[in-house]
């Protein structure tokens, strides 16, 4: 067996994703679908690996002018609207918002026009 190199990085990253999804209350099916998206895009994989190691976004990815932090903030904004809080409370599930930001980035890279439109459409007077 000399000369065989085994890299368990992807197994560790996947294990981290599963743990985060479980903590966030996401289903295993949703988690596995996100994993497939992460595996299919090297840039998204690198960003998730950075997040796994540092518990923060490197924010190097960019899709049509939007970064992971932009998408995370958009997810927080959507959360606040759904829960009618007006601000980011202590009860919010930030891990879930980060995971959804990864999902949104994967979808945005496949269908940028749709997601740019969603990101740029206002919420009327509520936006203030």
NORJO-V753046 format. One record per backbone hydrogen bond with DSSP energy under -0.5 kcal/mol. CO is the residue of the C=O (numbers start at 1). NH is the residue of the N-H. Records with the same first field share a line. If there is no record, write none. Layout:
CO->NH / NH
//
This chain:
1->4
3->5
4->6
5->7
6->8
8->12
9->13
10->14
11->15
12->16
13->17
14->18
15->19
16->20
17->21
18->22
19->23
20->24
21->25 / 26
22->25
27->31
28->32
29->33
30->34
31->35
32->36
33->37
34->38
35->39
36->40
37->41
38->41
41->45
42->46
43->47
44->48
45->49
46->50
47->51
48->52
49->53
50->54
51->55
63->66
66->63
67->71
68->72
69->73
70->74
71->75
72->76
73->77
74->78
75->79
76->80
77->81
78->82
79->83
80->84 / 85 / 86
81->84
87->89
89->92
92->94
93->97
94->98
95->99
96->100
97->101
98->102
99->103
100->104
101->105
102->106
103->107
104->108
105->109
106->110
107->111
111->115
112->116
113->117
114->118
115->119
116->120
117->121
123->126
124->127
125->128
//
